[in-house]
Amino acid sequence: MVDLFKLTAHELHERLVNKDVSAVEITKALFNRIDAVEQDVRCYITQTRELALAQAQATDEKIQRGDEISPLAGIPGAIKDNMCTKGIKTTCASKMLEHFVPPYDATVVERLADANAVFLGKTNMDEFAMGSSTENSAFMQTRNPWNLETVPGGSSGGSAAAVAASTAIWSLGSDTGGSIRQPASFCGTVGLKPTYGRVSRFGLVAFASSLDQIGPITKDVTDCALVMNAISGHDLKDSTSIPGNVPDFTKSLVNDVKGLKIGLPREYFVAGMNPEVEKAVRNAVAQLEKMGAQCLEISMPHTEYALTTYYIIAPAEASSNLARYDGVGFGHRAQGEDIVSMYKKTRSEGFGPEVQRRIVLGTYALSSGYYDAYYLKALKVRTLIKQDFDKAFEKVDVLLTPTSPTPAFKAGDISDPLSMYLQDVCTLPINLAGVPALSMPCGYVDGLPIGLQIIGKPLGEETILRVAYTFEQNNDYYKCLAPLGEV
Amino acid sequence: MDYSVVIGLEVHAELKTKSKIFCGCSTQFGSDQNTNVCPVCLGLPGVLPVVNKRVVEFAIRAGLALNCEILPFSKFDRKNYYYPDLPKNYQTSQYDLPICVNGYLDIEVNGETKRIGITRIHMEEDAGKLVHSGNITNSNYALVDYNRTGVPLIEIVSEPDIRSAEEAKAYLEALKSILEYIDVSDCKMQEGSLRCDANVSLRENEQAPFGTRTELKNLNSFRAVQKGLEYEIVRQAEVLDEGGKIIQETRSWDETKGITLSLRNKEQAHDYRYFPEPDLVPLQVSAEWVEEIRQSLPELPNARKQRLMEAYGLSSYDAGVITASQAMANYFDVVVGHGADAKAAANWLMGEVSKVLNASNISITEFAVTPENLASMLELMQKGTISSKIAKTVFEEMVASGKDPATIVKEKGLQQISNEGEIVAIVEAVLAANPQSVADFKAGKDRALGFLVGQIMKQTKGRANPELVNKLLKERIN
């Protein structure tokens, strides 16, 4: 019999419906897998096995009763540790929230629980989602299942590595500048950052509110559509969520790209990118062209300003969002002689260096005398970047780019913050524009996955999924599993 | 020397919505500490604000009542500063695109009407309250009560059009009156539901450019606003007279010492690092909704005052006093509606009724005497059933027991004696008993007549019709 943990959600669902296997059996298979490889990969900050078993049991009872079950019912997954889970620690991989137990569920968590999904635990990440390697976690280092010497990417490194290591069937990540797509790319999984507002942010611990978006990380495109079906849609508790009906994303799983127009923005094929990465992406383009898509090179002239724009807007919002961690009401508190010294000590002890760096950057950018030169200008450039996308989408249906200029790098290799920021050069503009984008494997270099990024129009997830599904069905990448725990 | 004074006021009014501005918590004042709270108003990680539609409606009501333009597109911004009563360490407010702009308020000072410009009205959330152990300067710790956190406020900013402490007080009173009329705020300064900061500066004359201003805080009553401004105007004048310069600073009014003290100067001023609130989408207000709200506005104080003057011939002063409070004006309308004479009603409301209300510190809505009963009493007076003197006795009994005046008059036998025969008998008896007074009166001592009237009233327990008594006395003596 095949190892259950190696299967996808839709494969497991079929087995559940056919009563070949129970949800408890699947869940226990995942526990065993975690026991076998977690000490090497280290994805989980918190495991919730009791809860998982209870949830699996509930689905088994439904099946016993002959009730219809939802596609994710009984399927074990993992949640990034910056999404609030009622009664379960939510740390953001920060000393500041090491013992924080929220009294409420994030809307996505609530929706997945309603769909009877099984929660295995909370995954590691860069502290407060600030980073591209998950090395900024205050608690532990997650490694890439494809090569344990390399990083899984970040900030949703734990979520991507768990899916790649088959210690979760699906997971949720959050993406502010590439934090779903870059780790998905490094770990050879499918990761989708939906359109801003497609998925409720209620209960997602904010990093940069105008950029943050929750999305799925899965083994294949079909599972991506299934998780999207469960989590998408307007939420009264999030004023920035988009009203209106959400399509059934599984309807977009069509193996056909005939007539679709694909744009290749030349600015994304940057100098200094790994030639194997470029080759793999161009090969993917050629394949799609053969299948009937029409490809054209286009220009998005403001791309080069995206990085600086992002590193003003995101830290500015973060400096305000993270002001609440002051030791007064919850979270870490240091002793001080007065309120100001208590604030200072609490924040110096509770936040790691990268978080502190971004708070300082953001505070500076918003300060009087600098506001116009930095923050206000960044807002204007953000509009220009958005207009680049608007213009591009007048001509094409989707854009194809590499997700990251390189495959996963070795842990500890990048210590300079600026070089680390450059990791996200192909993913940041997408958040600034608020459009959706997906990363999926399109090749390997030295045994490490390469990610293809498919960018869509606002609310254009269906077209993205169609292209992704077609590419997936005509290649074998999705069948490749990380060589972890194999002897 | 004499300086020309320039004052601008920033008034915060708590809106009396049932729930808070960004969450569903109750706004009830005086609840147990930290009982009206939830993750949203506590600023826990991951929560998001959702705008209370009623708050926007109330802000628009205030804007319309203050003759403002209602912006179809406004937005919220974050005002960043660290303080333990502010759980997120930023206040969600409105910065460069407030909901209402360019309004005005007409005030009356010394019988003259003056128009004070309103720069803007914006919505924002209130902060919590610190409860210090012991004295604020030497306390070892402070506790935070978050009940008030997220209670909706509007901030109403005036143009620097106010020219004296007296005008400032008149502006504030007129503003309070309007906010009460449109039912958006309780405006209780002692409970903090109405707060006022004042910017004040001096200049040599009306044409000179504005001088450096100071901002006064901690003005917790109408009296404090006037006294604080009066003090600060004198202080600034003294500094200038001595050749000194005014420092731009924030000063706090010390009520007990009656002085203002420097709180922080320009260098120590906060940099609030305002930026657009990314958790809320910009606010779009339709013209239809604004129109609907405009239609629902009640008659405002100035219009009501004009109506009372025209319909009942009340003086501007009387009409102003009666319409300052909507409840008082409503009471007046009912009294007059029951047929009472308007001038008499006004006099009673401003006199005896106000005296009782002030003495027991209650509002007219809590008053034991219903407007219907007051109208009946005035009617008894007019018909001559009771004299104005007896009316005061009846009124006291009405206040004490809440009974209607006819019953009181009947029970206590207080009807006026207007029967000539009955009074003649008493008059003759009193004249016979006081020959000396009669002689004195005849000798030109007018006061003697008063004594005789007093004797008659004494015998009738005040019930004799005073006009009749006077007439009969004079007839009999002559």
Interface residues (C-beta under 8 A of the other chain):
Chain A: N82 M83 C84 T90 C92 L97 F100 P102 P103 Y104 A106 R201 F202 G203 L204 V205 A206 A208 S209 S210 L236 K237 D238 S239 T240 A316 E317 S319 S320 A323 R324 D326 V328 G329 F330 I339 Y343 T363 L366 S367 S368 Y371 Y375
Chain B: P39 L42 G43 L44 P45 G46 V47 L48 P49 V50 V51 R78 N80 Y82 P84 P87 K88 N89 Y90 V144 D271 R273 Y274 F275 P278 D279 L280 V281
